């Protein structure tokens, strides 16, 4: 019943954390990427940028930043667009319904905040590069 954990267990857990939340978010972003033309006319116009630009920013965050997180490359930097994206999705698209329709965005937001605070762990490109 010890609460002790080894550095290897922590780093393995962070690898699993990055893989699960990175790959799942990449799947969301990939769907938006391949259906860009059909989605751009109905997508949310965030801060007056236009629906096309807003969708491009979401695709950048959900696909490309998630890819970098999966690899553990520039993790703390690339998690920031995902935090912003999930916060906007929770606030604007799901009306702060954190326990209902917005529970997915809440879960991703929490997972990405953990990565921002803790970092990617040693089993990552960042960890191997000694950052």
VOKETOR-782433 format. One record per residue (C-alpha): residue number from 1; residue in one letter; x, y, z. Coordinates in steps of 0.05 Angstrom, whole numbers, plus 32768, in hexadecimal, padded with zeros to 4 digits. Example, Ala and Ser with C-alpha at 12.3 -4.5 7.8 and 13.67 -1.06 7.14 Angstrom:
 pos code   px   py   pz
   1    a 80F6 7FA6 809C
   2    s 8111 7FEB 808F
***
This chain:
 pos code   px   py   pz
   1    x 8000 8000 8000
   2    x 803B 802E 7FF3
   3    x 802F 8070 7FD1
   4    x 8076 8070 7FB5
   5    x 807F 806D 7F6A
   6    x 80BF 8068 7F42
   7    x 80D8 8098 7F0E
   8    x 80CE 8062 7EDA
   9    x 8085 805A 7EED
  10    x 807A 80A5 7EE9
  11    x 809B 80AA 7EA5
  12    x 8074 806E 7E8B
  13    x 8033 808C 7EA4
  14    x 8043 80CE 7E81
  15    x 8052 80A9 7E41
  16    x 800F 8086 7E45
  17    x 7FED 80C8 7E56
  18    x 800B 80EA 7E19
  19    x 7FFC 80B0 7DEA
  20    x 7FB3 80A9 7DFF
  21    x 7FA1 80F3 7DFF
  22    x 7FCD 8103 7DC3
  23    x 7FB3 80CC 7D96
  24    x 7F6A 80D7 7DA8
  25    x 7F70 8121 7D9B
  26    x 7F95 8113 7D59
  27    x 7F59 80E9 7D44
  28    x 7F2B 8125 7D51
  29    x 7F59 8153 7D2B
  30    x 7F61 8123 7CF1
  31    x 7F15 811F 7CE8
  32    x 7F13 816B 7CE4
  33    x 7F4F 816B 7CB5
  34    x 7F30 813B 7C82
  35    x 7EEB 815B 7C87
  36    x 7F04 81A3 7C86
  37    x 7EDC 81BA 7C49
  38    x 7E9A 81A0 7C64
  39    x 7EA6 81BA 7CAB
  40    x 7EC0 8200 7C9E
  41    x 7E7D 821F 7C8D
  42    x 7E5C 8209 7CCE
  43    x 7E97 820F 7CFD
  44    x 7E97 8241 7D37
  45    x 7EB1 8286 7D26
  46    x 7EE0 8292 7D61
  47    x 7EF1 82DA 7D72
  48    x 7EDC 82F2 7D2D
  49    x 7F14 82CC 7D0A
  50    x 7EE3 82A9 7CDB
  51    x 7ECE 8261 7CDC
  52    x 7F05 824A 7CAB
  53    x 7F3D 8268 7CD5
  54    x 7F1F 824F 7D15
  55    x 7F1A 8208 7CF9
  56    x 7F63 820C 7CE0
  57    x 7F7A 8220 7D26
  58    x 7F53 81E6 7D45
  59    x 7F71 81B6 7D12
  60    x 7FB7 81D0 7D22
  61    x 7FAB 81C5 7D6C
  62    x 7F85 8183 7D69
  63    x 7FAF 8160 7D35
  64    x 7FF5 817E 7D31
  65    x 7FFE 8193 7D7A
  66    x 7FE1 8150 7D90
  67    x 8014 812D 7D63
  68    x 804D 8153 7D85
  69    x 8030 8141 7DC9
  70    x 802C 80F7 7DB6
  71    x 8076 80FA 7DA3
  72    x 8087 8123 7DE0
  73    x 80A5 815A 7DB5
  74    x 80A1 81A2 7DD0
  75    x 806A 8188 7DFD
  76    x 8060 81C3 7E2B
  77    x 805E 81F3 7DF1
  78    x 8030 81C9 7DC4
  79    x 7FFF 81BA 7DFC
  80    x 7FEC 8204 7E02
  81    x 7FC3 8207 7DC1
  82    x 7F9E 81C8 7DD7
  83    x 7F8E 81E7 7E1B
  84    x 7F73 8225 7DF8
  85    x 7F4C 81FA 7DC7
  86    x 7F2C 81CF 7DFD
  87    x 7F1C 820C 7E28
  88    x 7EFA 822D 7DED
  89    x 7ED4 81ED 7DDD
  90    x 7EBD 81E7 7E24
  91    x 7EA9 822F 7E2C
  92    x 7E8D 8241 7DE8
  93    x 7E77 8200 7DC8
  94    x 7E5E 81DB 7E06
  95    x 7E48 8216 7E31
  96    x 7E73 8200 7E6D
  97    x 7E4C 81BF 7E73
  98    x 7E88 819D 7E94
  99    x 7E62 815F 7EAA
 100    x 7E35 8157 7E6E
 101    x 7E42 8164 7E25
 102    x 7E84 8187 7E34
 103    x 7EA1 814E 7E5D
 104    x 7ED0 813A 7E24
 105    x 7EED 8180 7E1F
 106    x 7EF3 8181 7E6B
 107    x 7F19 8140 7E6B
 108    x 7F49 8156 7E35
 109    x 7F53 819A 7E56
 110    x 7F66 8178 7E98
 111    x 7F95 8148 7E74
 112    x 7FB8 8180 7E4F
 113    x 7FBF 81A9 7E8E
 114    x 7FE2 816E 7EAF
 115    x 8013 816B 7E75
 116    x 801F 81B6 7E7A
 117    x 802F 81B0 7EC4
 118    x 8054 816E 7EC7
 119    x 8074 816A 7E82
 120    x 807C 812F 7E53
 121    x 80A8 8102 7E7E
 122    x 80EB 80E3 7E6B
 123    x 80CE 80B4 7E36
 124    x 80C4 80EB 7E03
 125    x 80EC 8111 7DCF
 126    x 80F1 814A 7E01
 127    x 8109 811B 7E38
 128    x 813C 80FA 7E0A
 129    x 8156 813E 7DF4
 130    x 8161 8151 7E3D
 131    x 812F 818A 7E40
***
